[in-house]
Amino acid sequence: MDGHYFKVVIAGHYDFIRGFINGLLTGRGIKEESFFGEDYNIDDERTFEMLARLAGVRGEHTVIIVKSQVLEIIRDVIVGKGEKGGLNLVSVHRIKDAFFTFSIQTFSREIGKELDHILTEASSGLKIEPPYAPQEKETPEGRGVEAYAPLHDYEFQAEGSISGDCAKIFHCYRNLKHYEVVDLGPVEINIEK
């Protein structure tokens, strides 16, 4: 099996699909990672589809990013043996790459140092545009001022977009998502034509 990732859309509620896929893989002893679109703000719905779902004309869809080995298992279970519990494989697309945007502003040296470490590590395997160059500003006269004051003794800022290999993108996104001071755009997927 090759190491390519695929964007798979399955008709069904997120919690049900997540439990089903995780149970299926665990039951078969497969440790391949699967990335669920809802965790990374990947939305496959267009405005018309969202209105149709809200009106009850169309059901929910769940987006999953999986490697080819997991895709074959999903196809075997859902397509090969007919619909299982209302599951329907809507679409499958091979992924070329992925990207997301980020913006960071923090007044904490500790958090700034942690985020700098995450992004410096990511820049060795992913492409950050513009090139990763965080802005750190020290203002000694702000020392001792309360958290919501207009002057702070330290400020860390960075912004840009990160693109590259799927798994690395999702790991980086997951690491950054833990910090409230990071504003993340959704993970955007580029599909191979």
C-alpha positions as CSV (number, residue, x, y, z in Angstrom):
1,M,0.0,0.0,0.0
2,D,1.2,3.5,-0.7
3,G,1.5,6.2,1.9
4,H,-0.9,8.7,0.3
5,Y,-3.7,10.3,2.2
6,F,-7.3,10.5,1.0
7,K,-10.2,12.8,1.9
8,V,-13.1,10.5,2.5
9,V,-16.7,11.8,3.0
10,I,-19.2,9.5,4.7
11,A,-22.9,10.2,5.1
12,G,-23.6,10.1,8.8
13,H,-23.3,12.0,12.1
14,Y,-19.7,12.8,13.3
15,D,-19.9,11.0,16.7
16,F,-21.3,7.9,15.1
17,I,-18.8,7.8,12.3
18,R,-15.9,8.5,14.6
19,G,-16.8,5.7,16.9
20,F,-17.5,3.3,14.0
21,I,-14.1,4.0,12.3
22,N,-12.1,4.0,15.5
23,G,-13.8,0.7,16.6
24,L,-13.2,-0.8,13.2
25,L,-9.5,0.0,13.2
26,T,-9.0,-1.0,16.8
27,G,-10.8,-4.3,16.2
28,R,-8.5,-5.0,13.3
29,G,-5.4,-4.0,15.2
30,I,-4.6,-1.1,12.8
31,K,-2.7,1.8,14.3
32,E,-2.8,4.2,11.3
33,E,-3.9,7.7,12.2
34,S,-7.2,9.0,10.9
35,F,-7.9,12.7,11.0
36,F,-11.5,13.8,11.4
37,G,-12.5,17.0,9.7
38,E,-14.5,18.4,12.5
39,D,-11.3,18.4,14.7
40,Y,-9.5,20.6,12.1
41,N,-12.4,22.8,10.9
42,I,-12.5,21.0,7.5
43,D,-16.0,21.6,6.2
44,D,-17.1,19.9,3.0
45,E,-20.5,21.6,2.8
46,R,-21.4,24.3,0.4
47,T,-24.0,26.8,1.4
48,F,-26.8,25.0,-0.5
49,E,-25.9,21.7,1.1
50,M,-25.9,23.2,4.6
51,L,-29.4,24.7,4.0
52,A,-30.6,21.3,2.7
53,R,-29.2,19.6,5.8
54,L,-30.8,22.1,8.1
55,A,-34.1,21.7,6.3
56,G,-33.9,18.0,6.8
57,V,-33.6,17.2,3.0
58,R,-30.1,16.0,3.3
59,G,-28.3,14.2,6.2
60,E,-24.9,15.0,7.8
61,H,-21.6,14.2,6.2
62,T,-18.4,13.5,8.0
63,V,-15.0,14.2,6.5
64,I,-12.1,11.9,7.4
65,I,-8.5,12.0,6.2
66,V,-7.0,8.5,6.0
67,K,-4.1,6.6,4.4
68,S,-4.8,4.1,1.6
69,Q,-4.8,1.1,4.0
70,V,-7.6,2.5,6.1
71,L,-9.4,3.6,2.9
72,E,-9.4,0.0,1.7
73,I,-10.9,-1.2,5.0
74,I,-13.6,1.5,4.8
75,R,-14.5,0.6,1.3
76,D,-14.6,-3.1,2.1
77,V,-16.9,-2.6,5.1
78,I,-19.2,0.1,3.7
79,V,-19.2,-0.5,0.0
80,G,-18.2,-4.1,-0.4
81,K,-20.8,-5.4,2.0
82,G,-23.5,-2.9,1.4
83,E,-24.7,-0.1,3.7
84,K,-24.0,-0.7,7.3
85,G,-26.2,1.1,9.8
86,G,-27.1,3.8,7.3
87,L,-23.5,4.5,6.3
88,N,-22.8,5.6,2.7
89,L,-19.5,6.4,1.2
90,V,-20.1,9.8,-0.5
91,S,-16.7,10.6,-2.1
92,V,-13.0,9.8,-2.0
93,H,-10.3,12.1,-3.3
94,R,-6.5,11.7,-3.2
95,I,-4.8,14.6,-1.4
96,K,-2.0,16.5,-2.9
97,D,-1.2,18.6,0.2
98,A,-2.8,20.7,2.9
99,F,-2.4,24.1,4.5
100,F,-3.8,26.4,7.2
101,T,-3.3,30.0,8.3
102,F,-2.3,31.1,11.8
103,S,-1.9,34.3,13.8
104,I,-0.3,34.5,17.3
105,Q,-0.1,37.2,19.9
106,T,0.9,36.6,23.5
107,F,2.3,38.6,26.3
108,S,3.7,35.5,28.1
109,R,7.4,34.6,27.6
110,E,6.7,31.0,28.5
111,I,3.9,30.6,26.0
112,G,5.9,32.5,23.4
113,K,8.9,30.2,23.9
114,E,6.6,27.1,23.6
115,L,5.0,28.4,20.4
116,D,8.3,29.4,18.9
117,H,9.5,25.8,19.6
118,I,6.5,24.3,17.8
119,L,6.8,26.5,14.8
120,T,10.6,26.2,14.5
121,E,10.2,22.4,14.6
122,A,7.4,22.6,12.0
123,S,9.5,24.8,9.7
124,S,12.0,22.0,9.2
125,G,9.4,19.7,7.6
126,L,6.7,22.1,6.4
127,K,6.6,25.3,4.4
128,I,5.8,28.5,6.4
129,E,5.0,31.6,4.3
130,P,6.2,34.2,4.8
131,P,9.3,32.5,6.1
132,Y,8.9,32.0,9.9
133,A,10.3,35.1,11.6
134,P,8.5,35.8,14.9
135,Q,8.4,39.4,16.3
136,E,9.4,39.7,19.9
137,K,9.2,43.0,21.7
138,E,10.6,43.8,25.1
139,T,9.4,47.0,26.9
140,P,11.1,47.1,30.3
141,E,8.9,50.0,31.5
142,G,5.9,47.6,31.2
143,R,7.3,45.3,33.9
144,G,4.8,44.7,36.7
145,V,1.8,46.1,34.9
146,E,-1.4,44.0,35.2
147,A,-2.4,41.6,32.5
148,Y,-5.1,43.8,30.8
149,A,-3.0,47.0,30.8
150,P,-2.1,48.7,27.5
151,L,1.6,48.2,28.2
152,H,3.3,44.8,28.6
153,D,7.0,44.1,29.2
154,Y,7.0,41.3,26.6
155,E,5.1,40.5,23.4
156,F,5.4,37.6,20.9
157,Q,3.7,37.8,17.5
158,A,3.8,35.6,14.4
159,E,1.5,34.9,11.5
160,G,1.5,33.2,8.1
161,S,0.4,30.0,6.5
162,I,1.8,26.5,6.8
163,S,1.6,23.9,4.0
164,G,3.0,20.5,3.2
165,D,2.5,16.8,4.0
166,C,-0.9,15.9,5.4
167,A,0.2,14.1,8.6
168,K,2.7,16.9,9.5
169,I,0.1,19.6,8.9
170,F,-2.5,17.9,11.2
171,H,0.1,17.3,13.9
172,C,1.2,20.9,13.8
173,Y,-2.4,22.2,13.8
174,R,-3.2,19.9,16.8
175,N,-0.2,21.3,18.7
176,L,-1.1,24.9,18.0
177,K,-4.8,24.4,18.7
178,H,-4.0,23.9,22.5
179,Y,-3.1,27.6,22.9
180,E,-5.9,30.2,23.2
181,V,-3.5,32.9,21.9
182,V,-3.3,31.2,18.5
183,D,-6.0,32.0,15.9
184,L,-6.2,29.2,13.4
185,G,-7.9,29.1,10.0
186,P,-9.4,25.8,8.9
187,V,-7.1,23.1,7.3
188,E,-7.6,23.5,3.6
189,I,-7.1,20.4,1.4
190,N,-5.7,20.4,-2.1
191,I,-7.0,17.5,-4.1
192,E,-5.1,15.8,-6.9
193,K,-6.8,16.2,-10.2
